[in-house]
Amino acid sequence: QAPDDQGQIQRWAVEWAAAGQLSGITHDTLKPGDHVIITGNPGRTAEDHRLRMRSILRPKDGFKWSGDFQ
């Protein structure tokens, strides 16, 4: 979830890389409620709130992941 320009909360669907590119990521890496900063490429239709993730950062401990889709 992220606020839009008017401060309204929007729910986003985020697509990660293929399993082979997620080296070191486990089902315990991220927990519900973790504050993360995600960068990526938006979907073609802005109203769909979809993002193809390029990087993720969890500020509380400095966890980072970045990768490209092949």
N, C-alpha and C positions, 0 to 999 in steps of 0.2 A: 504494500500500500504506500502511496505517496500523495502529498497534497498537490492540487493543480494551482494555476495562477490566482484563483479566488480563494484558496485555502481549503477547498473541498477535498476530502480523501477519495482517491481513485485506487481501485484494485487493478494490478497489472499481472499479466501472464508472462513469465520469463522463461526462455528456452536456453538451456545450457548446452555445452559441447557434447560430442559423442562420448560414450563411456571410456573409450581408450585414451581420451584426452584429459580425463579427470583424475589423473594420478595423484594419490594422496588424499583424495576426497572420500569420506565415508558417510554413512547415514548419521553419524554423530557430529560431523563437522559443524553444521549449523543447527541451532535450536529455535523452536518457535519463540518469537519475541526478540531475537537478536536484531540489533540495529545494524544494518548494512548499507553500504553505498554501492550502487550498481551502475556501470556504464555499458552502453550497448547500442545496437542499431534498432531503431523503431520499425514497427511493421508498416505496411503500406497505407493502412487506414488508421488514422490517429485515434478515432473513437473506439477502436478495438482494444487499446491499451496493451499492446503486445511488444515485447522487446527480445531481441536476440543478444544475449549477454556476451560482452567482451571481457569484463573484469568485475570483480567483487572485492570489497574491502570491509572488514569488520573492525572499526576504530578501537573498540575496547581492548583488543589484544594485538592488533596489527596484522591479523590473518589476511592474506591476499591470494587471489587466484586470477590468472588471466590466460586467455587462449583464443585461438581462431577456429572458426568452423572451416572444415575442409570441404 
